[in-house]
C-alpha cells in the first residue's frame, strides 16, 4: 500500500511542478489575455479576433451578397486568410480562370476587362461582377 501511495504522490507532485513552471515561465507574450478574450466571447467574435475584424466583416458581407452557386477569386488577402475565406464563403467555389465575381479587399486593383463594379463595402473592399455578353 505504501508503494501505491508513493507513486501517486510522485505523479501528482510532478504534475503540479510542471503546471507551476508553465504558469510562471518567462516570455509568454500576452497569451493569457488572448485566451481570456476567446473564452469570454461568442463564435462570431472569436472568428473576428482570429481573422481580423475588417477581414471577417468583409467576408461576411461577401457571403451575404454572393449567390450560393457563384464562383469567385479573392484579391488582397494573405495566403492563410485565403484558406479561412474559402471556409467562410462555402458553398461558393474558387475559380482562378474566369470567376463570376472578383472579391477585392484593401487593394488598388484595376478593374479588368469584362468586369464591372457590383457592390462596395465601406471603402475597404468591393465586389466586381463578370459582365454577361
N, CA, C and O atoms as CSV, one atom per row, in Angstrom:
chain,resi,resn,atom,element,x,y,z
A,1,UNK,N,N,0.816,-1.197,0.000
A,1,UNK,CA,C,0.000,0.000,0.000
A,1,UNK,C,C,0.859,1.260,0.000
A,1,UNK,O,O,0.512,2.246,-0.651
A,2,UNK,N,N,1.980,1.236,0.726
A,2,UNK,CA,C,2.865,2.389,0.760
A,2,UNK,C,C,3.450,2.672,-0.617
A,2,UNK,O,O,3.661,3.832,-0.971
A,3,UNK,N,N,3.716,1.619,-1.404
A,3,UNK,CA,C,4.265,1.779,-2.744
A,3,UNK,C,C,3.285,2.533,-3.636
A,3,UNK,O,O,3.703,3.419,-4.381
A,4,UNK,N,N,2.009,2.212,-3.584
A,4,UNK,CA,C,0.995,2.901,-4.389
A,4,UNK,C,C,0.876,4.367,-3.977
A,4,UNK,O,O,0.736,5.246,-4.827
A,5,UNK,N,N,0.929,4.618,-2.705
A,5,UNK,CA,C,0.842,5.987,-2.198
A,5,UNK,C,C,2.044,6.806,-2.655
A,5,UNK,O,O,1.901,7.983,-2.988
A,6,UNK,N,N,3.226,6.192,-2.675
A,6,UNK,CA,C,4.437,6.867,-3.107
A,6,UNK,C,C,4.363,7.212,-4.604
A,6,UNK,O,O,4.716,8.324,-4.998
A,7,UNK,N,N,3.915,6.287,-5.420
A,7,UNK,CA,C,3.783,6.526,-6.864
A,7,UNK,C,C,2.750,7.615,-7.120
A,7,UNK,O,O,2.985,8.512,-7.930
A,8,UNK,N,N,1.616,7.548,-6.445
A,8,UNK,CA,C,0.560,8.556,-6.587
A,8,UNK,C,C,1.093,9.941,-6.205
A,8,UNK,O,O,0.858,10.912,-6.925
A,9,UNK,N,N,1.802,10.038,-5.090
A,9,UNK,CA,C,2.360,11.310,-4.634
A,9,UNK,C,C,3.383,11.844,-5.635
A,9,UNK,O,O,3.428,13.046,-5.896
A,10,UNK,N,N,4.204,10.955,-6.195
A,10,UNK,CA,C,5.196,11.361,-7.185
A,10,UNK,C,C,4.524,11.966,-8.422
A,10,UNK,O,O,4.921,13.036,-8.882
A,11,UNK,N,N,3.511,11.285,-8.959
A,11,UNK,CA,C,2.854,11.789,-10.166
A,11,UNK,C,C,2.105,13.094,-9.930
A,11,UNK,O,O,2.134,13.986,-10.779
A,12,UNK,N,N,1.455,13.212,-8.825
A,12,UNK,CA,C,0.750,14.466,-8.503
A,12,UNK,C,C,1.758,15.599,-8.332
A,12,UNK,O,O,1.522,16.708,-8.811
A,13,UNK,N,N,2.868,15.338,-7.662
A,13,UNK,CA,C,3.901,16.368,-7.462
A,13,UNK,C,C,4.506,16.795,-8.792
A,13,UNK,O,O,4.703,17.985,-9.038
A,14,UNK,N,N,4.798,15.822,-9.646
A,14,UNK,CA,C,5.361,16.149,-10.960
A,14,UNK,C,C,4.377,16.979,-11.777
A,14,UNK,O,O,4.773,17.937,-12.441
A,15,UNK,N,N,3.109,16.618,-11.731
A,15,UNK,CA,C,2.076,17.359,-12.455
A,15,UNK,C,C,1.998,18.801,-11.951
A,15,UNK,O,O,1.972,19.735,-12.754
A,16,UNK,N,N,1.961,18.988,-10.651
A,16,UNK,CA,C,1.881,20.337,-10.080
A,16,UNK,C,C,3.139,21.148,-10.386
A,16,UNK,O,O,3.053,22.352,-10.629
A,17,UNK,N,N,4.291,20.511,-10.377
A,17,UNK,CA,C,5.534,21.202,-10.701
A,17,UNK,C,C,5.530,21.669,-12.159
A,17,UNK,O,O,5.912,22.803,-12.447
A,18,UNK,N,N,5.101,20.804,-13.073
A,18,UNK,CA,C,5.033,21.199,-14.478
A,18,UNK,C,C,4.059,22.356,-14.698
A,18,UNK,O,O,4.350,23.271,-15.468
A,19,UNK,N,N,2.923,22.322,-14.036
A,19,UNK,CA,C,1.975,23.428,-14.173
A,19,UNK,C,C,2.534,24.724,-13.590
A,19,UNK,O,O,2.303,25.800,-14.142
A,20,UNK,N,N,3.261,24.631,-12.491
A,20,UNK,CA,C,3.871,25.835,-11.914
A,20,UNK,C,C,4.900,26.425,-12.882
A,20,UNK,O,O,4.965,27.643,-13.045
A,21,UNK,N,N,5.693,25.581,-13.517
A,21,UNK,CA,C,6.664,26.064,-14.500
A,21,UNK,C,C,5.935,26.710,-15.671
A,21,UNK,O,O,6.340,27.770,-16.148
A,22,UNK,N,N,4.865,26.079,-16.133
A,22,UNK,CA,C,4.100,26.615,-17.248
A,22,UNK,C,C,3.502,27.983,-16.912
A,22,UNK,O,O,3.564,28.900,-17.731
A,23,UNK,N,N,2.931,28.129,-15.730
A,23,UNK,CA,C,2.272,29.379,-15.364
A,23,UNK,C,C,3.240,30.526,-15.128
A,23,UNK,O,O,2.919,31.679,-15.417
A,24,UNK,N,N,4.419,30.221,-14.605
A,24,UNK,CA,C,5.329,31.291,-14.218
A,24,UNK,C,C,6.537,31.433,-15.129
A,24,UNK,O,O,7.486,32.131,-14.774
A,25,UNK,N,N,6.531,30.804,-16.275
A,25,UNK,CA,C,7.666,30.923,-17.185
A,25,UNK,C,C,7.711,32.329,-17.800
A,25,UNK,O,O,6.721,33.060,-17.776
A,26,UNK,N,N,8.853,32.684,-18.338
A,26,UNK,CA,C,9.019,33.996,-18.954
A,26,UNK,C,C,8.625,33.941,-20.422
A,26,UNK,O,O,8.392,32.862,-20.968
A,27,UNK,N,N,8.551,35.095,-21.055
A,27,UNK,CA,C,8.284,35.229,-22.492
A,27,UNK,C,C,6.931,34.659,-22.914
A,27,UNK,O,O,6.850,33.926,-23.900
A,28,UNK,N,N,5.891,34.981,-22.191
A,28,UNK,CA,C,4.559,34.481,-22.550
A,28,UNK,C,C,3.889,35.338,-23.617
A,28,UNK,O,O,2.970,34.864,-24.285
A,29,UNK,N,N,4.313,36.560,-23.792
A,29,UNK,CA,C,3.826,37.479,-24.822
A,29,UNK,C,C,2.307,37.691,-24.799
A,29,UNK,O,O,1.696,37.806,-25.862
A,30,UNK,N,N,1.707,37.743,-23.662
A,30,UNK,CA,C,0.296,38.110,-23.562
A,30,UNK,C,C,-0.701,37.051,-23.993
A,30,UNK,O,O,-1.845,37.379,-24.305
A,31,UNK,N,N,-0.299,35.794,-24.016
A,31,UNK,CA,C,-1.226,34.776,-24.498
A,31,UNK,C,C,-2.395,34.531,-23.547
A,31,UNK,O,O,-3.456,34.084,-23.984
A,32,UNK,N,N,-2.225,34.812,-22.270
A,32,UNK,CA,C,-3.341,34.614,-21.347
A,32,UNK,C,C,-4.458,35.612,-21.602
A,32,UNK,O,O,-5.636,35.270,-21.494
A,33,UNK,N,N,-4.102,36.826,-21.933
A,33,UNK,CA,C,-5.130,37.824,-22.249
A,33,UNK,C,C,-5.913,37.393,-23.488
A,33,UNK,O,O,-7.131,37.563,-23.536
A,34,UNK,N,N,-5.233,36.839,-24.483
A,34,UNK,CA,C,-5.926,36.349,-25.683
A,34,UNK,C,C,-6.843,35.179,-25.354
A,34,UNK,O,O,-7.972,35.113,-25.842
A,35,UNK,N,N,-6.363,34.264,-24.532
A,35,UNK,CA,C,-7.197,33.122,-24.156
A,35,UNK,C,C,-8.430,33.565,-23.378
A,35,UNK,O,O,-9.528,33.060,-23.612
A,36,UNK,N,N,-8.253,34.504,-22.458
A,36,UNK,CA,C,-9.412,35.010,-21.701
A,36,UNK,C,C,-10.424,35.651,-22.638
A,36,UNK,O,O,-11.630,35.469,-22.477
A,37,UNK,N,N,-9.926,36.406,-23.623
A,37,UNK,CA,C,-10.824,37.035,-24.597
A,37,UNK,C,C,-11.597,35.975,-25.378
A,37,UNK,O,O,-12.808,36.093,-25.563
A,38,UNK,N,N,-10.898,34.950,-25.833
A,38,UNK,CA,C,-11.550,33.911,-26.632
A,38,UNK,C,C,-12.562,33.120,-25.813
A,38,UNK,O,O,-13.621,32.763,-26.330
A,39,UNK,N,N,-12.264,32.838,-24.548
A,39,UNK,CA,C,-13.217,32.122,-23.708
A,39,UNK,C,C,-14.460,32.947,-23.407
A,39,UNK,O,O,-15.544,32.394,-23.224
A,40,UNK,N,N,-14.309,34.256,-23.356
A,40,UNK,CA,C,-15.404,35.122,-22.931
A,40,UNK,C,C,-16.348,35.537,-24.057
A,40,UNK,O,O,-17.394,36.124,-23.781
A,41,UNK,N,N,-16.010,35.250,-25.329
A,41,UNK,CA,C,-16.819,35.749,-26.438
A,41,UNK,C,C,-17.436,34.626,-27.251
A,41,UNK,O,O,-17.006,33.475,-27.186
A,42,UNK,N,N,-18.462,34.992,-28.023
A,42,UNK,CA,C,-19.171,34.012,-28.845
A,42,UNK,C,C,-18.366,33.668,-30.099
A,42,UNK,O,O,-17.291,34.223,-30.329
A,43,UNK,N,N,-18.897,32.746,-30.907
A,43,UNK,CA,C,-18.161,32.247,-32.076
A,43,UNK,C,C,-17.820,33.344,-33.078
A,43,UNK,O,O,-16.711,33.373,-33.610
A,44,UNK,N,N,-18.750,34.235,-33.335
A,44,UNK,CA,C,-18.502,35.297,-34.314
A,44,UNK,C,C,-17.369,36.199,-33.845
A,44,UNK,O,O,-16.491,36.546,-34.635
A,45,UNK,N,N,-17.375,36.580,-32.585
A,45,UNK,CA,C,-16.313,37.438,-32.058
A,45,UNK,C,C,-14.964,36.714,-32.040
A,45,UNK,O,O,-13.921,37.335,-32.247
A,46,UNK,N,N,-14.986,35.402,-31.794
A,46,UNK,CA,C,-13.739,34.629,-31.841
A,46,UNK,C,C,-13.168,34.635,-33.250
A,46,UNK,O,O,-11.964,34.816,-33.430
A,47,UNK,N,N,-14.019,34.438,-34.250
A,47,UNK,CA,C,-13.553,34.445,-35.639
A,47,UNK,C,C,-13.036,35.823,-36.035
A,47,UNK,O,O,-12.028,35.933,-36.732
A,48,UNK,N,N,-13.724,36.875,-35.591
A,48,UNK,CA,C,-13.261,38.238,-35.882
A,48,UNK,C,C,-11.887,38.481,-35.260
A,48,UNK,O,O,-11.039,39.138,-35.864
A,49,UNK,N,N,-11.670,37.961,-34.072
A,49,UNK,CA,C,-10.388,38.136,-33.383
A,49,UNK,C,C,-9.280,37.401,-34.123
A,49,UNK,O,O,-8.197,37.953,-34.320
A,50,UNK,N,N,-9.536,36.159,-34.537
A,50,UNK,CA,C,-8.516,35.345,-35.188
A,50,UNK,C,C,-8.207,35.852,-36.598
A,50,UNK,O,O,-7.039,35.952,-36.976
A,51,UNK,N,N,-9.244,36.173,-37.377
A,51,UNK,CA,C,-9.051,36.605,-38.763
A,51,UNK,C,C,-8.686,38.076,-38.880
A,51,UNK,O,O,-8.027,38.487,-39.835
A,52,UNK,N,N,-9.105,38.842,-37.931
A,52,UNK,CA,C,-9.021,40.292,-38.029
A,52,UNK,C,C,-10.420,40.812,-38.296
A,52,UNK,O,O,-11.133,40.273,-39.142
A,53,UNK,N,N,-10.811,41.831,-37.598
A,53,UNK,CA,C,-12.195,42.316,-37.678
A,53,UNK,C,C,-12.574,42.771,-39.078
A,53,UNK,O,O,-13.660,42.449,-39.559
A,54,UNK,N,N,-11.695,43.516,-39.737
A,54,UNK,CA,C,-12.045,44.038,-41.058
A,54,UNK,C,C,-12.147,42.914,-42.086
A,54,UNK,O,O,-13.044,42.929,-42.928
A,55,UNK,N,N,-11.230,41.931,-42.025
A,55,UNK,CA,C,-11.304,40.808,-42.961
A,55,UNK,C,C,-12.568,39.991,-42.746
A,55,UNK,O,O,-13.245,39.616,-43.704
A,56,UNK,N,N,-12.885,39.714,-41.477
A,56,UNK,CA,C,-14.085,38.932,-41.182
A,56,UNK,C,C,-15.335,39.666,-41.651
A,56,UNK,O,O,-16.210,39.066,-42.276
A,57,UNK,N,N,-15.423,40.961,-41.353
A,57,UNK,CA,C,-16.605,41.728,-41.751
A,57,UNK,C,C,-16.758,41.756,-43.271
A,57,UNK,O,O,-17.871,41.642,-43.785
A,58,UNK,N,N,-15.642,41.907,-43.992
A,58,UNK,CA,C,-15.701,41.918,-45.449
A,58,UNK,C,C,-16.180,40.568,-45.981
A,58,UNK,O,O,-17.037,40.520,-46.864
A,59,UNK,N,N,-15.636,39.479,-45.455
A,59,UNK,CA,C,-16.038,38.153,-45.932
A,59,UNK,C,C,-17.481,37.828,-45.555
A,59,UNK,O,O,-18.177,37.160,-46.318
A,60,UNK,N,N,-17.939,38.287,-44.399
A,60,UNK,CA,C,-19.340,38.090,-44.033
A,60,UNK,C,C,-20.249,38.857,-44.996
A,60,UNK,O,O,-21.309,38.362,-45.381
A,61,UNK,N,N,-19.835,40.057,-45.380
A,61,UNK,CA,C,-20.581,40.840,-46.363
A,61,UNK,C,C,-20.624,40.110,-47.706
A,61,UNK,O,O,-21.671,40.046,-48.349
A,62,UNK,N,N,-19.488,39.564,-48.122
A,62,UNK,CA,C,-19.439,38.813,-49.388
A,62,UNK,C,C,-20.326,37.578,-49.316
A,62,UNK,O,O,-21.002,37.246,-50.290
A,63,UNK,N,N,-20.333,36.901,-48.188
A,63,UNK,CA,C,-21.175,35.711,-48.017
A,63,UNK,C,C,-22.643,36.064,-48.192
A,63,UNK,O,O,-23.393,35.317,-48.819
A,64,UNK,N,N,-23.052,37.194,-47.642
A,64,UNK,CA,C,-24.443,37.635,-47.776
A,64,UNK,C,C,-24.764,38.054,-49.212
A,64,UNK,O,O,-25.893,37.879,-49.670
A,65,UNK,N,N,-23.794,38.597,-49.910
A,65,UNK,CA,C,-24.014,39.186,-51.230
A,65,UNK,C,C,-23.957,38.160,-52.361
A,65,UNK,O,O,-24.747,38.226,-53.303
A,66,UNK,N,N,-23.022,37.209,-52.268
A,66,UNK,CA,C,-22.830,36.259,-53.363
A,66,UNK,C,C,-23.934,35.210,-53.407
A,66,UNK,O,O,-24.396,34.755,-52.360
A,67,UNK,N,N,-24.363,34.819,-54.607
A,67,UNK,CA,C,-25.280,33.680,-54.714
A,67,UNK,C,C,-24.553,32.392,-54.309
A,67,UNK,O,O,-23.328,32.308,-54.397
A,68,UNK,N,N,-25.311,31.406,-53.870
A,68,UNK,CA,C,-24.718,30.171,-53.351
A,68,UNK,C,C,-23.900,29.416,-54.390
A,68,UNK,O,O,-22.898,28.793,-54.039
A,69,UNK,N,N,-24.294,29.453,-55.642
A,69,UNK,CA,C,-23.592,28.681,-56.668
A,69,UNK,C,C,-22.569,29.507,-57.446
A,69,UNK,O,O,-22.143,29.098,-58.526
A,70,UNK,N,N,-22.176,30.645,-56.921
A,70,UNK,CA,C,-21.250,31.539,-57.622
A,70,UNK,C,C,-19.821,31.016,-57.548
A,70,UNK,O,O,-19.474,30.215,-56.680
A,71,UNK,N,N,-19.007,31.489,-58.478
A,71,UNK,CA,C,-17.570,31.255,-58.406
A,71,UNK,C,C,-16.903,32.607,-58.147
A,71,UNK,O,O,-17.404,33.650,-58.566
A,72,UNK,N,N,-15.776,32.572,-57.457
A,72,UNK,CA,C,-15.123,33.826,-57.082
A,72,UNK,C,C,-13.609,33.658,-57.076
A,72,UNK,O,O,-13.079,32.547,-57.087
A,73,UNK,N,N,-12.942,34.793,-57.057
A,73,UNK,CA,C,-11.498,34.872,-56.851
A,73,UNK,C,C,-11.262,36.027,-55.880
A,73,UNK,O,O,-11.857,37.096,-56.016
A,74,UNK,N,N,-10.398,35.803,-54.910
A,74,UNK,CA,C,-10.131,36.824,-53.898
A,74,UNK,C,C,-8.792,37.497,-54.187
A,74,UNK,O,O,-7.794,36.833,-54.468
A,75,UNK,N,N,-8.791,38.806,-54.112
A,75,UNK,CA,C,-7.584,39.590,-54.335
A,75,UNK,C,C,-7.364,40.476,-53.104
A,75,UNK,O,O,-8.278,41.172,-52.662
A,76,UNK,N,N,-6.155,40.442,-52.559
A,76,UNK,CA,C,-5.814,41.338,-51.459
A,76,UNK,C,C,-5.751,40.696,-50.089
A,76,UNK,O,O,-5.547,41.406,-49.104
A,77,UNK,N,N,-5.916,39.380,-49.977
A,77,UNK,CA,C,-5.779,38.697,-48.692
A,77,UNK,C,C,-4.511,37.858,-48.688
A,77,UNK,O,O,-4.062,37.397,-49.738
A,78,UNK,N,N,-3.933,37.661,-47.504
A,78,UNK,CA,C,-2.756,36.808,-47.375
A,78,UNK,C,C,-3.159,35.346,-47.548
A,78,UNK,O,O,-4.345,35.016,-47.525
A,79,UNK,N,N,-2.183,34.485,-47.720
A,79,UNK,CA,C,-2.451,33.072,-48.003
A,79,UNK,C,C,-3.278,32.391,-46.917
A,79,UNK,O,O,-4.215,31.658,-47.234
A,80,UNK,N,N,-2.954,32.615,-45.641
A,80,UNK,CA,C,-3.708,31.952,-44.567
A,80,UNK,C,C,-5.141,32.463,-44.535
A,80,UNK,O,O,-6.069,31.704,-44.254
A,81,UNK,N,N,-5.321,33.732,-44.818
A,81,UNK,CA,C,-6.670,34.285,-44.848
A,81,UNK,C,C,-7.465,33.717,-46.022
A,81,UNK,O,O,-8.689,33.612,-45.938
A,82,UNK,N,N,-6.801,33.353,-47.102
A,82,UNK,CA,C,-7.496,32.744,-48.236
A,82,UNK,C,C,-8.100,31.400,-47.862
A,82,UNK,O,O,-9.209,31.075,-48.287
A,83,UNK,N,N,-7.381,30.624,-47.074
A,83,UNK,CA,C,-7.898,29.329,-46.628
A,83,UNK,C,C,-9.128,29.542,-45.761
A,83,UNK,O,O,-10.134,28.853,-45.929
A,84,UNK,N,N,-9.056,30.485,-44.842
A,84,UNK,CA,C,-10.209,30.779,-43.982
A,84,UNK,C,C,-11.370,31.347,-44.790
A,84,UNK,O,O,-12.531,31.075,-44.486
A,85,UNK,N,N,-11.065,32.128,-45.810
A,85,UNK,CA,C,-12.110,32.713,-46.650
A,85,UNK,C,C,-12.854,31.636,-47.422
A,85,UNK,O,O,-14.074,31.712,-47.564
A,86,UNK,N,N,-12.148,30.644,-47.919
A,86,UNK,CA,C,-12.816,29.544,-48.620
A,86,UNK,C,C,-13.810,28.849,-47.712
A,86,UNK,O,O,-14.921,28.516,-48.124
A,87,UNK,N,N,-13.401,28.633,-46.476
A,87,UNK,CA,C,-14.294,28.010,-45.494
A,87,UNK,C,C,-15.519,28.884,-45.243
A,87,UNK,O,O,-16.647,28.396,-45.180
A,88,UNK,N,N,-15.277,30.163,-45.102
A,88,UNK,CA,C,-16.359,31.081,-44.770
A,88,UNK,C,C,-17.336,31.302,-45.920
A,88,UNK,O,O,-18.530,31.486,-45.683
A,89,UNK,N,N,-16.857,31.286,-47.143
A,89,UNK,CA,C,-17.692,31.593,-48.300
A,89,UNK,C,C,-18.362,30.357,-48.914
A,89,UNK,O,O,-19.081,30.472,-49.906
A,90,UNK,N,N,-18.132,29.199,-48.339
A,90,UNK,CA,C,-18.761,27.993,-48.860
A,90,UNK,C,C,-20.268,28.167,-48.832
A,90,UNK,O,O,-20.758,28.698,-47.836
A,91,UNK,N,N,-21.037,27.781,-49.806
A,91,UNK,CA,C,-20.825,26.840,-50.894
A,91,UNK,C,C,-20.328,27.471,-52.192
A,91,UNK,O,O,-20.171,26.764,-53.187
A,92,UNK,N,N,-20.078,28.775,-52.210
A,92,UNK,CA,C,-19.479,29.372,-53.416
A,92,UNK,C,C,-18.098,28.751,-53.624
A,92,UNK,O,O,-17.448,28.343,-52.661
A,93,UNK,N,N,-17.659,28.681,-54.859
A,93,UNK,CA,C,-16.418,27.984,-55.191
A,93,UNK,C,C,-15.365,28.942,-55.754
A,93,UNK,O,O,-15.694,29.946,-56.385
A,94,UNK,N,N,-14.113,28.617,-55.517
A,94,UNK,CA,C,-12.999,29.391,-56.061
A,94,UNK,C,C,-12.782,28.986,-57.517
A,94,UNK,O,O,-12.788,27.803,-57.857
A,95,UNK,N,N,-12.592,29.991,-58.365
A,95,UNK,CA,C,-12.257,29.764,-59.770
A,95,UNK,C,C,-11.212,30.813,-60.139
A,95,UNK,O,O,-11.505,32.008,-60.125
A,96,UNK,N,N,-10.023,30.387,-60.462
A,96,UNK,CA,C,-8.940,31.326,-60.748
A,96,UNK,C,C,-8.920,31.776,-62.205
A,96,UNK,O,O,-8.264,32.767,-62.526
A,97,UNK,N,N,-9.619,31.076,-63.095
A,97,UNK,CA,C,-9.588,31.419,-64.515
A,97,UNK,C,C,-10.622,32.490,-64.875
A,97,UNK,O,O,-10.260,33.612,-65.230
A,98,UNK,N,N,-11.888,32.146,-64.782
A,98,UNK,CA,C,-12.967,33.087,-65.131
A,98,UNK,C,C,-14.064,33.043,-64.066
A,98,UNK,O,O,-15.129,32.468,-64.292
A,99,UNK,N,N,-13.808,33.641,-62.928
A,99,UNK,CA,C,-14.818,33.614,-61.869
A,99,UNK,C,C,-15.986,34.549,-62.184
A,99,UNK,O,O,-15.850,35.498,-62.957
A,100,UNK,N,N,-17.132,34.262,-61.570
A,100,UNK,CA,C,-18.290,35.147,-61.703
A,100,UNK,C,C,-18.050,36.469,-60.976
A,100,UNK,O,O,-18.507,37.523,-61.419
A,101,UNK,N,N,-17.326,36.402,-59.851
A,101,UNK,CA,C,-17.086,37.585,-59.021
A,101,UNK,C,C,-15.615,37.681,-58.646
A,101,UNK,O,O,-14.960,36.671,-58.391
A,102,UNK,N,N,-15.110,38.895,-58.617
A,102,UNK,CA,C,-13.780,39.187,-58.073
A,102,UNK,C,C,-13.993,39.922,-56.757
A,102,UNK,O,O,-14.618,40.982,-56.730
A,103,UNK,N,N,-13.481,39.367,-55.674
A,103,UNK,CA,C,-13.602,39.980,-54.358
A,103,UNK,C,C,-12.288,40.704,-54.070
A,103,UNK,O,O,-11.259,40.061,-53.864
A,104,UNK,N,N,-12.317,42.012,-54.055
A,104,UNK,CA,C,-11.103,42.813,-53.902
A,104,UNK,C,C,-11.138,43.470,-52.533
A,104,UNK,O,O,-12.057,44.227,-52.219
A,105,UNK,N,N,-10.112,43.170,-51.708
A,105,UNK,CA,C,-10.058,43.678,-50.342
A,105,UNK,C,C,-8.787,44.486,-50.139
A,105,UNK,O,O,-7.684,43.966,-50.310
A,106,UNK,N,N,-8.935,45.763,-49.774
A,106,UNK,CA,C,-7.814,46.665,-49.472
A,106,UNK,C,C,-6.707,46.568,-50.516
A,106,UNK,O,O,-5.537,46.388,-50.178
A,107,UNK,N,N,-7.075,46.685,-51.747
A,107,UNK,CA,C,-6.091,46.576,-52.815
A,107,UNK,C,C,-6.418,47.593,-53.892
A,107,UNK,O,O,-7.586,47.865,-54.169
A,108,UNK,N,N,-5.387,48.148,-54.492
A,108,UNK,CA,C,-5.572,49.059,-55.622
A,108,UNK,C,C,-5.501,48.225,-56.896
A,108,UNK,O,O,-4.491,48.215,-57.600
A,109,UNK,N,N,-6.567,47.548,-57.162
A,109,UNK,CA,C,-6.648,46.611,-58.271
A,109,UNK,C,C,-7.451,47.260,-59.383
A,109,UNK,O,O,-8.590,47.675,-59.169
A,110,UNK,N,N,-6.871,47.348,-60.555
A,110,UNK,CA,C,-7.599,47.957,-61.664
A,110,UNK,C,C,-8.642,46.966,-62.177
A,110,UNK,O,O,-8.396,45.761,-62.239
A,111,UNK,N,N,-9.777,47.481,-62.531
A,111,UNK,CA,C,-10.886,46.637,-62.975
A,111,UNK,C,C,-10.531,46.030,-64.332
A,111,UNK,O,O,-10.304,46.755,-65.301
A,112,UNK,N,N,-10.483,44.697,-64.397
A,112,UNK,CA,C,-10.131,44.069,-65.672
A,112,UNK,C,C,-11.282,44.140,-66.671
A,112,UNK,O,O,-12.437,44.354,-66.304
A,113,UNK,N,N,-10.940,43.959,-67.917
A,113,UNK,CA,C,-11.954,43.988,-68.965
A,113,UNK,C,C,-12.914,42.811,-68.750
A,113,UNK,O,O,-12.502,41.695,-68.436
A,114,UNK,N,N,-14.205,43.101,-68.932
A,114,UNK,CA,C,-15.230,42.077,-68.765
A,114,UNK,C,C,-15.847,42.056,-67.382
A,114,UNK,O,O,-16.738,41.247,-67.121
A,115,UNK,N,N,-15.393,42.933,-66.482
A,115,UNK,CA,C,-15.936,43.016,-65.121
A,115,UNK,C,C,-16.405,44.443,-64.850
A,115,UNK,O,O,-15.864,45.407,-65.391
A,116,UNK,N,N,-17.416,44.550,-64.008
A,116,UNK,CA,C,-17.921,45.857,-63.595
A,116,UNK,C,C,-18.144,45.834,-62.084
A,116,UNK,O,O,-18.353,44.778,-61.486
A,117,UNK,N,N,-18.095,47.022,-61.483
A,117,UNK,CA,C,-18.305,47.089,-60.038
A,117,UNK,C,C,-19.729,46.668,-59.707
A,117,UNK,O,O,-20.689,47.156,-60.304
A,118,UNK,N,N,-19.854,45.756,-58.748
A,118,UNK,CA,C,-21.147,45.192,-58.361
A,118,UNK,C,C,-21.609,45.761,-57.021
A,118,UNK,O,O,-22.715,46.294,-56.929
A,119,UNK,N,N,-20.792,45.658,-55.998
A,119,UNK,CA,C,-21.114,46.188,-54.665
A,119,UNK,C,C,-19.839,46.733,-54.036
A,119,UNK,O,O,-18.737,46.269,-54.328
A,120,UNK,N,N,-20.011,47.732,-53.160
A,120,UNK,CA,C,-18.876,48.320,-52.454
A,120,UNK,C,C,-19.070,48.088,-50.957
A,120,UNK,O,O,-20.184,48.178,-50.443
A,121,UNK,N,N,-17.975,47.790,-50.270
A,121,UNK,CA,C,-18.014,47.516,-48.832
A,121,UNK,C,C,-17.272,48.600,-48.062
A,121,UNK,O,O,-16.044,48.544,-47.983
A,122,UNK,N,N,-17.931,49.540,-47.517
A,122,UNK,CA,C,-17.420,50.553,-46.588
A,122,UNK,C,C,-16.011,51.066,-46.918
A,122,UNK,O,O,-15.245,51.366,-46.002
A,123,UNK,N,N,-15.664,51.169,-48.166
A,123,UNK,CA,C,-14.378,51.727,-48.551
A,123,UNK,C,C,-13.198,50.788,-48.453
A,123,UNK,O,O,-12.148,51.074,-49.029
A,124,UNK,N,N,-13.329,49.656,-47.734
A,124,UNK,CA,C,-12.216,48.725,-47.575
A,124,UNK,C,C,-12.158,47.677,-48.674
A,124,UNK,O,O,-11.131,47.020,-48.844
A,125,UNK,N,N,-13.220,47.512,-49.406
A,125,UNK,CA,C,-13.229,46.480,-50.429
A,125,UNK,C,C,-14.435,46.634,-51.332
A,125,UNK,O,O,-15.348,47.414,-51.062
A,126,UNK,N,N,-14.415,45.884,-52.390
A,126,UNK,CA,C,-15.545,45.907,-53.315
A,126,UNK,C,C,-15.634,44.566,-54.030
A,126,UNK,O,O,-14.715,43.748,-53.986
A,127,UNK,N,N,-16.764,44.370,-54.686
A,127,UNK,CA,C,-17.019,43.136,-55.426
A,127,UNK,C,C,-17.247,43.504,-56.886
A,127,UNK,O,O,-18.064,44.367,-57.204
A,128,UNK,N,N,-16.514,42.839,-57.760
A,128,UNK,CA,C,-16.689,43.021,-59.193
A,128,UNK,C,C,-17.442,41.824,-59.753
A,128,UNK,O,O,-17.197,40.683,-59.359
A,129,UNK,N,N,-18.353,42.093,-60.668
A,129,UNK,CA,C,-19.135,41.016,-61.276
A,129,UNK,C,C,-18.781,40.913,-62.754
A,129,UNK,O,O,-18.624,41.926,-63.436
A,130,UNK,N,N,-18.658,39.692,-63.238
A,130,UNK,CA,C,-18.362,39.470,-64.649
A,130,UNK,C,C,-19.580,39.861,-65.475
A,130,UNK,O,O,-20.705,39.467,-65.170
A,131,UNK,N,N,-19.341,40.635,-66.515
A,131,UNK,CA,C,-20.418,41.062,-67.387
A,131,UNK,C,C,-20.811,39.930,-68.321
A,131,UNK,O,O,-19.954,39.260,-68.897
A,132,UNK,N,N,-22.098,39.723,-68.466
A,132,UNK,CA,C,-22.598,38.674,-69.347
A,132,UNK,C,C,-22.725,39.256,-70.749
A,132,UNK,O,O,-23.295,40.329,-70.945
A,133,UNK,N,N,-22.182,38.526,-71.719
A,133,UNK,CA,C,-22.230,39.015,-73.113
A,133,UNK,C,C,-23.240,38.224,-73.899
A,133,UNK,O,O,-23.433,38.476,-75.088
